[in-house]
Amino acid sequence: MNSLKGRVRHNFDRGALHYQEYSAAQQALAATLLERCGAALPTSGIILDVGAGDGVLGRLATTPMVAVDLSFAMCQRSQAYYRHVLQGDAEALPFCGGSVAAVVSSAMVQWLEEPVIFFNEVARVLAPHGVAALAVLVEGTLREVGDARREALTQCGLPVAAATPLPSVATLDASIMQSGLAIEHSSDWEGFTWHPSPREALHALSHAGVTATRDGYHGNKRFYHAFMQCYAALFPAGKIFHRYVAKIYRLKKAS
Ligand SMILES: C[S@@+](CC[C@H](N)C(=O)[O-])C[C@H]1O[C@@H](n2cnc3c(N)ncnc32)[C@H](O)[C@@H]1O
């Protein structure tokens, strides 16, 4: 397992207990995914929720699904909402080729270093004419956090290059097409959460699993203080928000 994946699993294991409390944006995104794509999902066969987390799609969907998640603690939290829950990796789905009627996934793909590996897996496990409904957080998500981070790194004399990149829509579209899946429909989504202070805003992110960055500065006190100051400076009126930007895809496997 690569080091990013190990950290992602560790952070979601740690955050699983309080994830529901701090994931208002992810819950709103999951609800929108079902509103926009739910009618296209089959009513029989295996419907697979990849990166199911604590089970938001399982709680909202009317058709029973099977869940896969990297985090054992998340799998435990979602047990009640799925037919089966498997601890597994989106990049090596524990299913035979052509055995799945539909794949759903919300707010998971942004954690993958190479989304194309997941899209290839979706194309492999889907039965002919199978569908996938995916909500992917993209560039623009938490832009203010990224801006404050860059400014704080500069102030601390630390290298600025090592950020956690969110996928661009162009990269996602190209990766989907490379996997052989057809984009039947795609649409945009934007959501906000509001926080009383920078500290609480970052606390909320940490509980939603967002500290699993590639940069390794988490825990560096000097950087943390600079970051807090830069972050607060971005919201002079004191109304602190996190912005989430997503692309919602309805995909089809041709044959
Ligand atoms: C932001 S949470 C989203 C959870 C849920 N889908 C939701 O919308 O609230 C991301 C989830 O994806 C899982 N995840 C991240 N990388 C994964 C991977 N490679 N394979 C399977 N699950 C993964 C994490 O463990 C976490 O539970």
The ligand as an SDF file (V2000), in Angstrom:
LIG
                    3D

 27 29  0  0  0  0  0  0  0  0999 V2000
  -14.7780   11.7580    2.1970 C   0  0  0  0  0  0  0  0  0  0  0  0
  -15.1470   10.0910    2.6090 S   0  0  0  0  0  0  0  0  0  0  0  0
  -16.6850    9.8670    1.7050 C   0  0  0  0  0  0  0  0  0  0  0  0
  -17.5390    8.8140    2.3570 C   0  0  0  0  0  0  0  0  0  0  0  0
  -18.9390    8.7300    1.8010 C   0  0  0  0  0  0  0  0  0  0  0  0
  -18.9410    8.2250    0.4490 N   0  0  0  0  0  0  0  0  0  0  0  0
  -19.5940   10.0810    1.8920 C   0  0  0  0  0  0  0  0  0  0  0  0
  -19.9780   10.6040    0.8340 O   0  0  0  0  0  0  0  0  0  0  0  0
  -19.7430   10.6040    3.0030 O   0  0  0  0  0  0  0  0  0  0  0  0
  -14.0070    9.1590    1.6000 C   0  0  0  0  0  0  0  0  0  0  0  0
  -14.0890    7.6630    1.8740 C   0  0  0  0  0  0  0  0  0  0  0  0
  -13.3590    7.0170    0.8370 O   0  0  0  0  0  0  0  0  0  0  0  0
  -12.5870    5.9950    1.4310 C   0  0  0  0  0  0  0  0  0  0  0  0
  -11.4340    5.7250    0.5550 N   0  0  0  0  0  0  0  0  0  0  0  0
  -10.3850    6.5310    0.2910 C   0  0  0  0  0  0  0  0  0  0  0  0
   -9.5530    5.9250   -0.5660 N   0  0  0  0  0  0  0  0  0  0  0  0
  -10.0940    4.7070   -0.8470 C   0  0  0  0  0  0  0  0  0  0  0  0
   -9.6950    3.6220   -1.6550 C   0  0  0  0  0  0  0  0  0  0  0  0
   -8.5410    3.6250   -2.3440 N   0  0  0  0  0  0  0  0  0  0  0  0
  -10.5020    2.5280   -1.7160 N   0  0  0  0  0  0  0  0  0  0  0  0
  -11.6570    2.4830   -1.0100 C   0  0  0  0  0  0  0  0  0  0  0  0
  -12.0760    3.4800   -0.2050 N   0  0  0  0  0  0  0  0  0  0  0  0
  -11.3110    4.5850   -0.1330 C   0  0  0  0  0  0  0  0  0  0  0  0
  -12.1890    6.5270    2.7950 C   0  0  0  0  0  0  0  0  0  0  0  0
  -11.8200    5.4940    3.6990 O   0  0  0  0  0  0  0  0  0  0  0  0
  -13.4570    7.2660    3.1990 C   0  0  0  0  0  0  0  0  0  0  0  0
  -14.3290    6.4340    3.9230 O   0  0  0  0  0  0  0  0  0  0  0  0
  1  2  1  0
  2  3  1  0
  2 10  1  0
  3  4  1  0
  4  5  1  0
  5  6  1  0
  5  7  1  0
  7  8  2  0
  7  9  1  0
 10 11  1  0
 11 12  1  0
 11 26  1  0
 12 13  1  0
 13 14  1  0
 13 24  1  0
 14 15  1  0
 14 23  1  0
 15 16  2  0
 16 17  1  0
 17 18  1  0
 17 23  2  0
 18 19  1  0
 18 20  2  0
 20 21  1  0
 21 22  2  0
 22 23  1  0
 24 25  1  0
 24 26  1  0
 26 27  1  0
M  CHG  2   2   1   9  -1
M  END
$$$$
